[in-house]
Amino acid sequence: AMANAGPDTNGSQFFLVYKDSKLPPNYTVFGTIDSTGLATLDKIAKDGVAGGAQDGSPATPVTVKSVLLD
C-alpha cells in the first residue's frame, strides 16, 4: 500500500500489508505478494512488531535489496 500524507506531499513510503492490517482509507492498496514473497513476509512477521505494538516497524530490521514488478 502507498502512504498518503496529504495534498502535495508526494512521498514514497509504502507498506507490505500483512493479514488483516488496517490502514487509513486514503492509503492505496495495490499489487499482490507471491508465495515466495509471502514466506519471506511470514519470517519477518514471526518476530513481531518493534516495541510490542499492534502495528509498526518489524522487530527485526529489514532491508529490501530488490523488487521484481511483473
Secondary structure as UniProt FT lines:
FT   TURN            7..8
FT   TURN            19..20
FT   TURN            25..26
FT   HELIX           35..45
FT   TURN            46..47
FT   HELIX           50..52
//
